[in-house]
Amino acid sequence: MGAQLRVYKRRIRAITATKKITKAMEMIAASRIVKAQRKVAASMPYATELTRAVTAVATGSNTKHALTTEVETPTRAAVLLITSDRGLAGGYSSNAIKQAERLTERLRAEGKDVDTYIVGRKGLAYYGFRERKVADSWTGFTDSPAYADAKRVAGPLIEAIQTETAEGGVDELHIVYTEFVSMMTQNPVDGRMLPLSLEKAVEESGTKGEILPLFDFEPSAEDVLDALLPRYVESRIYNALLQSAASEHAARRRAMKSATDNAGDLIKSLSRLANAARQAEITQEISEIVGGASAMADATAGSDK
């Protein structure tokens, strides 16, 4: 019985130590969510004004640009998938991967080949385990992305869409990331970034229904688009990285809170079992003492006779 009590106490100590770790991780994730939300809010004015500028150039000129012109029969598409570098975040990365899988199936059903670009070790491990080809990947910054990281990711994607498909380029660029809605809700979403949809750009810029002024472009509208559209792609990717980071921290906080609560429940259950084992041990000891005293009393009574 004593051995069983020792086992319970050892398990309680181990789970208590784990509970302290998960509680600390929960608090760290909660503090990082606030920072990530501030970064998302700070990036929005730049992204909005940049979208307004791109919309003005695209709608105010008749220039056909590679990044705004729809291909009549697109045959190849690129998908950028944003996942996490670390685990312990519940279904955060797996949900984004599932969304990317659905998008890939949809694009292939439309007759398009798909090149996959991945941000985050979790997505890279998923594709590596299944021996699937990845066009390019980036890791090491998913929990705190900087604009330089978004620029590094955007470079190969812009180059791919500016290259002819016969030479290894793509006709479309899609992105899959996790949208931060609230502390309790994070939704994996996908969207097409390029070619730029003017209707969507007008909606994003907040100029829907407005009468846009006439512009003169120097040196030319095409040169302005050459300069603006890469910045537009970088800002879109940066915003997606920031939202994904906030979603990752929120998912990790929720997962760690659940783990902490489960550890607390398990400690209570083991404590009850340990108390029951201790009570049984005490009862057994009392029974042995009473039995021993009774035997001694019987032995004494027999010798007196």
C-alpha positions as CSV (number, residue, x, y, z in Angstrom):
1,M,0.0,0.0,0.0
2,G,2.9,2.4,0.8
3,A,4.3,1.8,-2.7
4,Q,1.0,2.8,-4.3
5,L,1.0,6.0,-2.2
6,R,4.5,6.9,-3.3
7,V,3.5,6.4,-7.0
8,Y,0.5,8.8,-6.5
9,K,2.7,11.4,-4.9
10,R,5.4,11.1,-7.6
11,R,2.8,11.6,-10.3
12,I,1.3,14.6,-8.4
13,R,4.7,16.3,-8.2
14,A,5.4,15.7,-12.0
15,I,2.0,17.1,-13.0
16,T,2.4,20.0,-10.7
17,A,5.7,20.9,-12.4
18,T,4.0,20.6,-15.8
19,K,1.1,22.8,-14.7
20,K,3.6,25.5,-13.7
21,I,5.2,25.4,-17.2
22,T,1.9,25.5,-19.0
23,K,0.7,28.4,-16.8
24,A,3.8,30.3,-17.6
25,M,3.4,29.6,-21.4
26,E,-0.2,30.8,-21.1
27,M,0.8,34.1,-19.6
28,I,3.6,34.6,-22.1
29,A,1.3,34.0,-25.0
30,A,-1.3,36.4,-23.5
31,S,1.3,39.2,-23.3
32,R,2.4,38.6,-26.9
33,I,-1.1,38.7,-28.3
34,V,-1.4,42.4,-27.2
35,K,1.9,43.2,-29.0
36,A,0.8,41.4,-32.1
37,Q,-2.5,43.2,-32.2
38,R,-0.8,46.5,-31.9
39,K,1.4,45.6,-34.8
40,V,-1.6,44.6,-36.9
41,A,-3.3,47.9,-36.1
42,A,-0.1,49.9,-36.9
43,S,0.3,48.2,-40.3
44,M,-3.3,49.0,-41.4
45,P,-3.0,52.7,-42.4
46,Y,0.0,52.0,-44.6
47,A,-1.7,49.1,-46.3
48,T,-4.9,51.1,-46.8
49,E,-3.1,54.1,-48.4
50,L,-1.0,51.9,-50.5
51,T,-4.1,50.1,-51.8
52,R,-5.7,53.4,-52.6
53,A,-2.6,54.4,-54.6
54,V,-2.5,51.2,-56.5
55,T,-6.3,51.5,-57.2
56,A,-5.8,55.0,-58.4
57,V,-3.1,54.1,-60.9
58,A,-4.9,50.9,-62.1
59,T,-8.2,52.7,-62.6
60,G,-6.8,56.0,-63.8
61,S,-4.9,54.6,-66.7
62,N,-5.3,52.1,-69.6
63,T,-2.0,50.5,-69.0
64,K,-1.9,46.7,-69.0
65,H,0.5,45.5,-66.4
66,A,1.7,42.0,-65.7
67,L,0.5,42.2,-62.1
68,T,-3.0,43.5,-62.9
69,T,-3.9,41.8,-66.1
70,E,-5.9,38.6,-66.0
71,V,-4.6,35.7,-68.0
72,E,-7.3,34.3,-70.3
73,T,-6.5,30.6,-69.6
74,P,-4.3,30.4,-66.4
75,T,-2.4,27.1,-66.2
76,R,-0.2,27.6,-63.1
77,A,-0.7,29.1,-59.7
78,A,1.4,29.7,-56.6
79,V,0.1,29.2,-53.1
80,L,1.8,30.8,-50.1
81,L,0.9,28.9,-46.9
82,I,1.7,30.6,-43.5
83,T,2.0,28.2,-40.5
84,S,3.9,28.2,-37.2
85,D,7.5,27.5,-36.3
86,R,6.5,26.0,-33.0
87,G,3.9,23.6,-31.7
88,L,1.7,23.7,-28.6
89,A,-0.8,25.9,-30.3
90,G,-3.7,23.5,-30.7
91,G,-5.0,23.1,-34.2
92,Y,-3.6,26.4,-35.5
93,S,-1.1,25.1,-38.1
94,S,-3.2,22.0,-39.0
95,N,-6.2,24.2,-39.8
96,A,-4.2,26.4,-42.0
97,I,-2.7,23.4,-43.8
98,K,-6.2,22.0,-44.3
99,Q,-7.3,25.3,-45.8
100,A,-4.3,25.2,-48.2
101,E,-5.2,21.6,-49.2
102,R,-8.7,22.6,-50.0
103,L,-7.5,25.6,-52.1
104,T,-5.0,23.3,-53.9
105,E,-7.7,20.8,-54.8
106,R,-9.9,23.6,-56.1
107,L,-7.1,25.1,-58.2
108,R,-6.2,21.7,-59.6
109,A,-9.9,21.0,-60.4
110,E,-9.7,24.2,-62.5
111,G,-6.9,22.7,-64.5
112,K,-4.0,24.6,-62.8
113,D,-0.7,23.2,-61.6
114,V,0.2,24.5,-58.1
115,D,3.5,25.6,-56.7
116,T,3.5,25.7,-52.9
117,Y,5.5,28.2,-50.9
118,I,5.6,27.7,-47.1
119,V,6.3,29.9,-44.1
120,G,6.8,28.0,-40.8
121,R,8.4,24.8,-39.8
122,K,5.1,23.0,-39.2
123,G,3.9,23.4,-42.8
124,L,7.4,22.4,-44.0
125,A,7.4,19.3,-41.9
126,Y,3.9,18.3,-43.1
127,Y,4.9,18.5,-46.8
128,G,8.4,17.0,-46.1
129,F,6.9,14.0,-44.3
130,R,4.6,13.4,-47.4
131,E,7.5,14.0,-49.7
132,R,5.7,16.8,-51.6
133,K,7.7,19.3,-53.5
134,V,7.9,22.8,-52.1
135,A,9.0,25.7,-54.3
136,D,10.5,27.7,-51.5
137,S,10.2,28.1,-47.7
138,W,11.1,30.4,-44.9
139,T,11.3,29.8,-41.1
140,G,12.4,31.4,-37.9
141,F,10.1,34.4,-37.6
142,T,6.5,33.4,-37.5
143,D,5.9,34.4,-33.8
144,S,7.3,38.0,-34.4
145,P,7.5,38.8,-38.1
146,A,9.2,42.0,-39.3
147,Y,8.6,43.9,-42.6
148,A,12.0,42.7,-43.8
149,D,10.7,39.1,-43.5
150,A,7.6,39.9,-45.6
151,K,9.9,41.5,-48.2
152,R,12.1,38.4,-48.3
153,V,9.0,36.2,-48.8
154,A,7.5,38.5,-51.5
155,G,10.6,38.6,-53.7
156,P,10.4,35.1,-55.2
157,L,6.6,35.3,-55.5
158,I,6.7,38.5,-57.5
159,E,9.5,37.1,-59.6
160,A,7.5,34.0,-60.3
161,I,4.4,35.9,-61.5
162,Q,6.5,38.2,-63.7
163,T,8.0,35.1,-65.4
164,E,6.3,33.3,-68.3
165,T,4.8,30.0,-67.3
166,A,6.9,28.2,-70.0
167,E,9.9,29.4,-68.1
168,G,8.7,28.2,-64.7
169,G,6.5,31.2,-63.8
170,V,2.9,31.3,-62.5
171,D,-0.3,33.1,-63.6
172,E,-1.8,33.6,-60.2
173,L,-0.7,34.1,-56.6
174,H,-2.8,32.9,-53.7
175,I,-2.2,33.2,-49.9
176,V,-3.4,31.1,-47.0
177,Y,-3.1,32.5,-43.5
178,T,-5.1,32.6,-40.2
179,E,-7.2,35.7,-39.7
180,F,-7.3,37.0,-36.1
181,V,-11.0,37.8,-35.3
182,S,-10.8,37.8,-31.5
183,M,-9.1,36.1,-28.6
184,M,-11.3,33.1,-29.0
185,T,-11.8,33.1,-32.7
186,Q,-9.1,32.7,-35.4
187,N,-10.2,31.6,-38.9
188,P,-8.0,30.1,-41.6
189,V,-8.7,32.0,-44.9
190,D,-7.4,32.1,-48.4
191,G,-7.4,34.8,-51.0
192,R,-5.9,35.7,-54.4
193,M,-3.3,38.4,-54.3
194,L,-2.3,38.6,-57.9
195,P,-3.4,39.4,-60.5
196,L,-4.8,42.3,-58.5
197,S,-8.6,42.4,-58.6
198,L,-9.6,46.1,-59.1
199,E,-13.0,45.5,-57.6
200,K,-11.5,44.0,-54.4
201,A,-8.8,46.7,-54.3
202,V,-11.5,49.4,-54.4
203,E,-13.3,47.6,-51.5
204,E,-10.1,47.3,-49.5
205,S,-9.1,50.9,-50.1
206,G,-12.5,52.3,-48.9
207,T,-13.0,54.2,-52.2
208,K,-16.1,52.3,-53.3
209,G,-18.7,54.8,-54.5
210,E,-16.2,57.7,-54.5
211,I,-15.4,59.7,-57.7
212,L,-11.6,59.4,-58.1
213,P,-9.7,62.4,-59.4
214,L,-7.8,62.4,-62.7
215,F,-4.1,61.7,-62.4
216,D,-1.0,62.4,-64.6
217,F,1.7,59.8,-64.1
218,E,5.4,60.5,-64.2
219,P,7.3,59.0,-65.8
220,S,4.5,56.7,-66.8
221,A,1.6,54.7,-65.3
222,E,3.5,51.4,-66.1
223,D,6.6,52.7,-64.2
224,V,4.4,53.7,-61.2
225,L,2.8,50.3,-61.2
226,D,6.3,48.7,-61.3
227,A,7.1,50.6,-58.1
228,L,3.8,50.3,-56.3
229,L,2.7,46.7,-56.9
230,P,5.7,45.0,-55.2
231,R,5.1,47.2,-52.2
232,Y,1.4,46.2,-52.3
233,V,2.3,42.5,-52.3
234,E,4.8,43.0,-49.4
235,S,2.2,44.9,-47.3
236,R,-0.4,42.2,-47.9
237,I,2.1,39.4,-46.9
238,Y,3.2,41.5,-43.9
239,N,-0.4,42.0,-42.7
240,A,-1.0,38.2,-43.2
241,L,2.1,37.4,-41.2
242,L,1.1,39.7,-38.4
243,Q,-2.5,38.3,-38.2
244,S,-1.1,34.8,-38.3
245,A,1.3,35.6,-35.4
246,A,-1.6,37.1,-33.3
247,S,-3.7,34.0,-34.1
248,E,-0.8,31.7,-33.2
249,H,-0.4,33.3,-29.8
250,A,-4.1,33.3,-29.1
251,A,-4.3,29.6,-30.1
252,R,-1.3,28.8,-27.9
253,R,-2.8,30.7,-25.0
254,R,-6.1,28.7,-25.3
255,A,-4.2,25.4,-25.6
256,M,-2.0,26.1,-22.6
257,K,-5.0,27.2,-20.5
258,S,-6.8,24.0,-21.4
259,A,-3.6,22.0,-20.5
260,T,-3.3,23.9,-17.2
261,D,-7.0,23.3,-16.3
262,N,-6.6,19.6,-17.2
263,A,-3.5,19.3,-15.0
264,G,-5.4,20.9,-12.1
265,D,-8.2,18.4,-12.6
266,L,-5.8,15.5,-12.7
267,I,-4.0,16.7,-9.6
268,K,-7.3,16.8,-7.7
269,S,-8.2,13.3,-8.9
270,L,-4.8,11.9,-7.9
271,S,-4.9,13.7,-4.6
272,R,-8.2,11.9,-3.8
273,L,-6.7,8.6,-4.8
274,A,-3.6,9.3,-2.7
275,N,-5.8,10.2,0.3
276,A,-7.8,7.1,-0.1
277,A,-4.6,5.0,-0.3
278,R,-3.3,6.8,2.8
279,Q,-6.5,6.2,4.7
280,A,-6.4,2.5,3.7
281,E,-2.8,2.3,4.8
282,I,-3.7,3.9,8.2
283,T,-6.7,1.6,8.6
284,Q,-4.5,-1.4,7.8
285,E,-1.9,-0.3,10.3
286,I,-4.6,0.2,13.0
287,S,-6.1,-3.3,12.2
288,E,-2.6,-4.8,12.5
289,I,-2.1,-3.0,15.9
290,V,-5.5,-4.1,17.2
291,G,-4.9,-7.6,15.9
292,G,-1.5,-7.7,17.5
293,A,-2.8,-6.4,20.9
294,S,-5.7,-9.0,20.8
295,A,-3.2,-11.8,20.1
296,M,-1.0,-10.7,23.0
297,A,-4.0,-10.5,25.3
298,D,-5.1,-14.0,24.3
299,A,-1.6,-15.3,24.8
300,T,-1.4,-13.7,28.2
301,A,-4.8,-15.1,29.2
302,G,-3.7,-18.5,28.1
303,S,-0.5,-18.4,30.2
304,D,-2.4,-17.3,33.3
305,K,-4.5,-20.5,33.1
